Amino acid sequence: MSDQSPSMIPAAEAAEVRRFRERLGLPGLVDVHTHFMPERVLRKVWDYFDGLGPLTGGTEWPIAYREEEEQRVARLREFGVRAFTAMLYPHKPGMARWLNGWAAGFARRTPDCLHTSTLFPEPDVHAYVRQALEAGARVFKAHVQVGAYDPADELLDETWGLLAEAGVPVVIHCGSGPAPGKHTGPEPVGRVLARHPRLRLVVAHMGMTEYEDFLDLAERYEEVRLDTTMAFTDFSERLAPFPRRALPRLAGLADRILLGSDFPNIPYPYVHQLHVLERLDLGDDWLRAVCHDNGARLFGLP
């Protein structure tokens, strides 16, 4: 079965991921963009994809790993993912603190998951982000598209400063793919970085659809990184192709591109994301950095 199909035989896919890792001599993969969240929240996310909600761009989106939480964790371990995240996010005020409590518990029972937290522009955001940091949060998720908020909102300004000072990365969905939002695009994030140039922002999906604009920001701010989530895949190339003229810039940012997958909410097998990175033909050293070394360094993994 093609690795572009929505699913593969589990054992065959695990073997193919293992061959990818072994060829590169990698001890494992570090995936900075995987989704784990309370089950009733995740089911609503899946329902949204099934219903072709507006933020999907009206695109058919079969979920490849519609499994129970325990099975999804086991699947990543079978793939040799040595560290992953629980990207979760609120769509309205009053959700983030509760989500952070769930994520702290998930991290405690799942030691290979990097303790993930989230935020939203609301009066108590600074207090609960500080609490999350004190509880050991290692990465945050911000979703400008779903949350429909301006990342430069003054309610977040002090919190961005706190995260910059702590050196804790924030994976931020701020590009306009698969569908634009009121505050997506490079300009709002650029205003945040102008005030907090040391903020460790990881731009999700390579900034899809404004790929080159977000490459500009990464070249301007040395703490800005980009994750590969869904970029370069056959699915995304049909909707928002990455400009081939920008490939040399990816090579130049070899130390700041991170593997992301969007597991389990992807419409193709996990291994396809690895194969399309290989297909870019940027070299094995680049692949090793992206698929393991950059993430291991960012999170201080042994």
N, C-alpha and C positions, 0 to 999 in steps of 0.2 A: 504494500500500500504506500502511496506517495506521502512524503512528509508534509505535503500541502493539504492533505485531507483533514477534516475536522478531528479525526482520531486515528490512533495507531494501536496495534496490539501492544499492550503495556511492556511485555518482556522485550519485544523487538525494539521499542523506542528506548528503553533503558540501556540496551546494548549499544544502540547507535550513539547515544549521548556519551556512554563510556568510551567508545572508540574515539570520539571527538576529543575528550579530555586526555586520553592516553597518548594520542598522536602529538598533542601539544605539551605533554609532560606536566599537566596541571594536577595539583592535589585535590581539586574540586572546583566548583563554580561559586561565585558570589553574585547573587541576584538581588539588586537593590529595589526591585519593583514587583513584588508579589502581594496578593490581596488575601488577607484573613481578617474576618470581622464577625461580630455576633451573627449567628445563623439566620435569625429573622431579618436582619439587615441585608445579609448577602442574598437571601432569597428574593428580596425586593429588587436588588440590583439585577439579578438574573431575569426577573420578570420584566424589568425595564428593557433589557436587551432583547428579550423575546418579543416584546411589544413594539420594537423599532421606535423607541422613544426619540424625541427630537435631538438629544445630544449624541445619538449614535449616527447622526447624518442620514437616518432612514435606511441604513444598510443591514442586510441580513447578517446576523451575528450569532451563529451557533456556539454555545459554550462547550469547549472541548473537554473540560475536567469538572463536570457537574457531579461531584462526589461529596461524600461526607468529609468533615474536617480531618479526621484521623487518616483517611485514605489520601487526602491531598498532601498532608505532611509527609506521609510515607512515600508518596510519589516523588516529591522533591529530594528526599533522601536517596531514593533509588537512582535518581539522576546524578547524584554526587554533589548536590547543592549544599555547601558547607555552612552558608549563612544566607538568610533571606529575611524579608520584612513582612509586616502586617499592615500594608497600606490601607488605612481606613480614614474616612472623612465625613464631616457633617454637611448637611445641605441647608441647615437653618440654625439659629441661635439655640443654645441650651443642650446641644447634642455632644459637643466635643469632650466635656468633662466625663460624661458617662462612657463614651467610646474609649477614652484614655484608661479608665478603670478596667474595662474589659481587656484592653490590649496589654496592660501590665500583668494581668492574670495569665493571658495567653503566653507571654514571654516567660513567665515563671515555669509553666508546664511544658514549654517548648524551647529548650536552651539554645538550639541552633537558629532561632528567630531573633533578629536584632530588635530589642525593645523599641516599639514604634508608638508615637503619639501623634496627635493632630491639633488643629486650632481653627478658630473662626473669629472674625472681628466682632467682639462683644465686650462689655465692660469688665468681665472677670478673666479675660484671656491671659493677661500677664500673670495672674495668681496661679491659674491651673497649669500654665506652661512651666512656671518655676517649680511647682509641685512635681510635675512629670520629670523634669530634669533631676530633681532631688531623689526621685524614685528610680533613677537609672535609665531614662529614655536616651536612646542612642541615635534616633533618626525621627524626623517629623514628616508628616504628609500635609501638603496644602493643595486644595483643589479649587482653583479659581473658576474653572468652568462650571462645575456642579454647584459650588457654593455661591456663584454669581456675585462675588465681592471684588472690590478693588484691593489688590495686595498692598497698595500704598495708602490704604485707609489709616487715618491717624490713630485709630484704636489698636492697630498692630505695630505702630512704630517702635514703641518701647520694647515690645516682645521680639521684634527682629533684632534689636540691639542686644537683648539678652542672649538670643541664640547665636549671634555673631561672636559675642564674648565667650560663650561656652564652647564654640567650635563644633556645634552639633549640626549635621547636615539636614537640610529640608528638601525633600523631593517635591517639586511643585509642578502641577499640571497647569501651565499658563499659555501654551500654544492654542491655536484656533482649530485644531483637529480633534475629533472628526467633525465637529461643528463649532462655529465661533460662539463666544459668549460676549456679554457686554464689556467685560474687563480682560479678555484674553488678548494675547499679542505681546510684543516685546516692550512697548512703551510703559505700561504700568510697572512691570518688573524692573525696567531700567530706572524708574524713579526710586524704587526701593534700594537698588544697588548704589545709586548715587549717594544715598544717605548712609548706607551700611555696606561699604565696599568689601569688607571681610566676611560677609555672610556667605556661608557654604550652601548655595543653592544648587540643587541638582535638577536641571530642567528635564522634565519627563518627555518621552517620545521624541527626543532630539528637537523639541520645539515645534513639532508638526502643527501647522503647515508652514510656519515662518522659519524654516530651517536655517537659512543663511543669516537672518536677523539675530537668532539666538547664538549662532556661531560667533557673530560679532561681539555679543556680550561676553562669551567665554574667552575670547581673545583679549578683551578689554579688562576683565576682572579675573584675577588668577585663582580665586576660590570658586568660580562658577564651573560646574560640570554638566554633562548631558548624559542621560541614559538612553539606551537603544530601544526601549520598549516599543514593540510593534513596528519600528522603523525598518525599512529595507525589505520587509516581508512582502510576498506576492500580494497579500490582502491589502496592505497599505499602499503599495506602489500603484495599484489600480486607482486609488482614491487621491493620494497626495504623494507623488513620486519625489524621492530625494534627488536634488539636482546633481548630476554626475560631475559638474564642474567644481563642486564643493568637496569632492573626495580628498584632494590634497590637504584641505584644511582639517579633515578628520585625522589624517596622518600626523599633522602638526600638533594636534591636541591629544596625542596618544596616551598621555598620562592623566587625562581628565574625561575620558569616555568610559561609562560604566555599563555593565550588562544589566538590562532590565527586560522583563518578559510579559508582565500583566497576568501571569498565571494566577488563578485558573480561568480567568475570563477572556480566553483567547479562542478565535475560531479556526485554529489549526494546531497541530502538535507542537509541544515545547521545542523539540529538536529543530524545527524549521527556523526559529530565531537564530540558532547557532549556525545553521547551514548558510543563512543569508549573510551573516557577518563574514563567514569564510569566503563567500562568493564576492565580497568587495575587493578581495585580492590586495589587501593592505599589509600582508605579511604575518608570519606566525608570532613575531614579537608583539605586534599590535594586538593580535587576538589574545595572547596570554595576558597582556596588560588589561584589556577590556573585560575579559571573562573571569579574571581572578585577581590579578595583582593590584589593580587600582582600588577595587573595593576592599581588599584585605588591608591595604595601607590606610585608606580613609577610616576604617573602623578599628584599626589596631589589632587585626587578627594575627595570631601566631603563625 
